[in-house]
Amino acid sequence: MTLLVDYCPGCGTIFQKNLRNLCTSCASQMDRQLNSCLDHLWTRPRSTTNELQQATGVALTQLHDFIKSGRLSASSYSNLTYPCESCGQDTRSGRLCHSCLGVFREAGKATAPVPVRQVMVKTASKTMYTSRNR
């Protein structure tokens, strides 16, 4: 039987691997931060992400991770946002804001080549390649 250990990404200590991939002290600290955010949002559900950060003292990156992972629901708390991975504009769901998503969709449609289908025809002595456009 082997013991699976790893370094904690939060504090760097060695810990036994678990589902959260955090040592017990970092996991309990993250739970405390999440509970303080939920307590604040319970009393002030219209708080923005910046207001929540100022009230609880939780780092913005940690708040963004909570929102992205669904621990703080952006659908329940309508003013919670995180930055778009392309332009940095605030978004509530997905990895990209609506404007970047539209730009990437249009770029994908414009540059997508029409696939060319090649058919291989075998004869008794030779192999001939022909291409057909559909």
MIVORO-231840 format. One record per residue (C-alpha): residue number from 1; x, y, z. Coordinates in Angstrom, 2 decimals. Each point is the difference from the previous one (the first is absolute). Layout:
BEGIN
<r n="NUM" xx="X" yy="Y" zz="Z"/>
...
//
This chain:
BEGIN
<r n="1" xx="0.00" yy="0.00" zz="0.00"/>
<r n="2" xx="1.39" yy="3.37" zz="-0.99"/>
<r n="3" xx="-0.70" yy="3.33" zz="1.60"/>
<r n="4" xx="-0.71" yy="2.70" zz="-2.57"/>
<r n="5" xx="1.41" yy="3.34" zz="1.10"/>
<r n="6" xx="0.43" yy="3.34" zz="-1.71"/>
<r n="7" xx="0.94" yy="3.58" zz="0.74"/>
<r n="8" xx="-2.88" yy="2.28" zz="0.96"/>
<r n="9" xx="-0.48" yy="2.72" zz="-2.65"/>
<r n="10" xx="-1.11" yy="2.42" zz="2.73"/>
<r n="11" xx="2.82" yy="-0.23" zz="2.55"/>
<r n="12" xx="2.54" yy="-2.44" zz="-1.42"/>
<r n="13" xx="-0.15" yy="-2.62" zz="2.77"/>
<r n="14" xx="-0.09" yy="-3.70" zz="-0.75"/>
<r n="15" xx="-3.44" yy="-1.55" zz="0.47"/>
<r n="16" xx="-1.79" yy="-3.24" zz="-0.77"/>
<r n="17" xx="-1.89" yy="0.43" zz="-3.29"/>
<r n="18" xx="-3.74" yy="0.39" zz="0.25"/>
<r n="19" xx="-2.87" yy="1.13" zz="-2.21"/>
<r n="20" xx="0.56" yy="3.69" zz="0.72"/>
<r n="21" xx="3.76" yy="-0.10" zz="-0.70"/>
<r n="22" xx="0.66" yy="2.21" zz="3.04"/>
<r n="23" xx="1.48" yy="-0.63" zz="3.42"/>
<r n="24" xx="-2.43" yy="0.08" zz="2.93"/>
<r n="25" xx="1.03" yy="3.47" zz="1.17"/>
<r n="26" xx="-0.42" yy="1.57" zz="-3.47"/>
<r n="27" xx="-3.29" yy="-1.86" zz="-0.50"/>
<r n="28" xx="-1.38" yy="1.27" zz="3.32"/>
<r n="29" xx="1.20" yy="3.54" zz="-0.83"/>
<r n="30" xx="-1.79" yy="-0.18" zz="-3.36"/>
<r n="31" xx="-3.15" yy="-1.25" zz="1.76"/>
<r n="32" xx="0.14" yy="2.92" zz="2.43"/>
<r n="33" xx="0.40" yy="2.46" zz="-2.89"/>
<r n="34" xx="-2.93" yy="-1.53" zz="-1.87"/>
<r n="35" xx="-2.19" yy="0.06" zz="3.11"/>
<r n="36" xx="0.81" yy="3.66" zz="0.65"/>
<r n="37" xx="-0.93" yy="0.80" zz="-3.61"/>
<r n="38" xx="-3.27" yy="-1.93" zz="0.29"/>
<r n="39" xx="-0.81" yy="1.71" zz="3.31"/>
<r n="40" xx="0.55" yy="3.42" zz="-1.57"/>
<r n="41" xx="-2.06" yy="-0.89" zz="-3.07"/>
<r n="42" xx="-2.79" yy="-1.32" zz="2.21"/>
<r n="43" xx="-0.46" yy="3.47" zz="1.50"/>
<r n="44" xx="0.92" yy="1.99" zz="-3.14"/>
<r n="45" xx="-0.87" yy="-2.08" zz="-3.09"/>
<r n="46" xx="0.51" yy="2.90" zz="-2.43"/>
<r n="47" xx="3.69" yy="0.47" zz="0.89"/>
<r n="48" xx="2.45" yy="0.26" zz="-2.86"/>
<r n="49" xx="3.19" yy="-2.03" zz="-0.11"/>
<r n="50" xx="2.09" yy="3.00" zz="1.09"/>
<r n="51" xx="-2.36" yy="0.78" zz="2.88"/>
<r n="52" xx="0.16" yy="-3.63" zz="1.09"/>
<r n="53" xx="3.80" yy="0.10" zz="-0.11"/>
<r n="54" xx="0.11" yy="3.16" zz="2.12"/>
<r n="55" xx="-2.50" yy="-1.31" zz="2.54"/>
<r n="56" xx="1.53" yy="-3.46" zz="0.47"/>
<r n="57" xx="3.68" yy="0.57" zz="-0.77"/>
<r n="58" xx="0.09" yy="-2.99" zz="-2.36"/>
<r n="59" xx="2.33" yy="0.48" zz="-2.98"/>
<r n="60" xx="-1.64" yy="0.79" zz="-3.34"/>
<r n="61" xx="1.66" yy="-2.98" zz="-1.66"/>
<r n="62" xx="-1.50" yy="-2.28" zz="2.65"/>
<r n="63" xx="-3.43" yy="1.58" zz="-0.50"/>
<r n="64" xx="0.31" yy="-0.51" zz="-3.76"/>
<r n="65" xx="0.86" yy="-3.66" zz="0.60"/>
<r n="66" xx="-3.05" yy="-0.36" zz="2.27"/>
<r n="67" xx="-2.26" yy="1.48" zz="-2.68"/>
<r n="68" xx="1.51" yy="-2.03" zz="-2.88"/>
<r n="69" xx="-0.25" yy="-3.26" zz="1.95"/>
<r n="70" xx="-3.63" yy="0.72" zz="0.92"/>
<r n="71" xx="0.52" yy="0.28" zz="3.75"/>
<r n="72" xx="-1.30" yy="3.57" zz="-0.21"/>
<r n="73" xx="-2.81" yy="-0.15" zz="-2.51"/>
<r n="74" xx="-0.04" yy="2.89" zz="-2.47"/>
<r n="75" xx="-3.61" yy="-0.88" zz="-0.81"/>
<r n="76" xx="-1.05" yy="0.43" zz="3.64"/>
<r n="77" xx="2.11" yy="3.10" zz="0.60"/>
<r n="78" xx="-0.38" yy="2.07" zz="-3.15"/>
<r n="79" xx="2.82" yy="2.49" zz="0.67"/>
<r n="80" xx="2.81" yy="-2.55" zz="0.39"/>
<r n="81" xx="2.31" yy="0.00" zz="-3.00"/>
<r n="82" xx="3.49" yy="-1.07" zz="-1.03"/>
<r n="83" xx="2.23" yy="1.14" zz="-2.88"/>
<r n="84" xx="-0.21" yy="-1.33" zz="-3.55"/>
<r n="85" xx="3.05" yy="-2.10" zz="-0.90"/>
<r n="86" xx="0.46" yy="1.92" zz="-3.25"/>
<r n="87" xx="-0.64" yy="3.69" zz="0.68"/>
<r n="88" xx="-0.44" yy="0.22" zz="3.79"/>
<r n="89" xx="-3.53" yy="1.43" zz="-0.15"/>
<r n="90" xx="-2.37" yy="-1.22" zz="2.72"/>
<r n="91" xx="-2.04" yy="-3.11" zz="-0.77"/>
<r n="92" xx="-2.38" yy="-2.17" zz="2.01"/>
<r n="93" xx="0.36" yy="-3.38" zz="-1.71"/>
<r n="94" xx="2.36" yy="-1.90" zz="-2.26"/>
<r n="95" xx="3.58" yy="0.92" zz="-0.79"/>
<r n="96" xx="-0.72" yy="2.86" zz="-2.42"/>
<r n="97" xx="-2.26" yy="3.05" zz="0.06"/>
<r n="98" xx="-2.78" yy="0.29" zz="-2.58"/>
<r n="99" xx="1.93" yy="2.33" zz="-2.31"/>
<r n="100" xx="3.11" yy="-2.23" zz="-0.09"/>
<r n="101" xx="-2.15" yy="-3.08" zz="-0.47"/>
<r n="102" xx="-1.64" yy="1.62" zz="-3.02"/>
<r n="103" xx="3.37" yy="1.01" zz="-1.45"/>
<r n="104" xx="1.35" yy="-3.54" zz="0.34"/>
<r n="105" xx="-3.14" yy="-1.50" zz="-1.54"/>
<r n="106" xx="0.20" yy="2.33" zz="-2.99"/>
<r n="107" xx="3.72" yy="-0.69" zz="-0.43"/>
<r n="108" xx="-0.67" yy="-3.72" zz="0.08"/>
<r n="109" xx="-2.70" yy="0.25" zz="-2.65"/>
<r n="110" xx="2.08" yy="2.20" zz="-2.31"/>
<r n="111" xx="3.17" yy="-2.08" zz="0.01"/>
<r n="112" xx="-1.47" yy="-3.51" zz="-0.01"/>
<r n="113" xx="1.00" yy="-1.61" zz="-3.31"/>
<r n="114" xx="-2.45" yy="-2.19" zz="-1.86"/>
<r n="115" xx="1.13" yy="-3.58" zz="0.54"/>
<r n="116" xx="1.18" yy="-1.85" zz="-3.08"/>
<r n="117" xx="-0.77" yy="-3.67" zz="-0.08"/>
<r n="118" xx="2.55" yy="-2.32" zz="-1.52"/>
<r n="119" xx="-1.08" yy="-3.37" zz="-1.31"/>
<r n="120" xx="2.44" yy="-2.81" zz="-0.58"/>
<r n="121" xx="-0.85" yy="-2.24" zz="-2.94"/>
<r n="122" xx="1.86" yy="-3.28" zz="-0.31"/>
<r n="123" xx="0.39" yy="-1.72" zz="-3.33"/>
<r n="124" xx="1.77" yy="-3.24" zz="-0.76"/>
<r n="125" xx="3.42" yy="1.54" zz="-0.50"/>
<r n="126" xx="-0.17" yy="3.66" zz="1.04"/>
<r n="127" xx="-1.37" yy="2.17" zz="2.79"/>
<r n="128" xx="-1.57" yy="3.22" zz="-1.20"/>
<r n="129" xx="-0.83" yy="2.97" zz="2.24"/>
<r n="130" xx="-2.81" yy="2.29" zz="-0.92"/>
<r n="131" xx="-1.40" yy="2.92" zz="1.89"/>
<r n="132" xx="-3.63" yy="0.95" zz="0.11"/>
<r n="133" xx="-1.55" yy="3.19" zz="1.25"/>
<r n="134" xx="-3.23" yy="-0.36" zz="1.84"/>
//
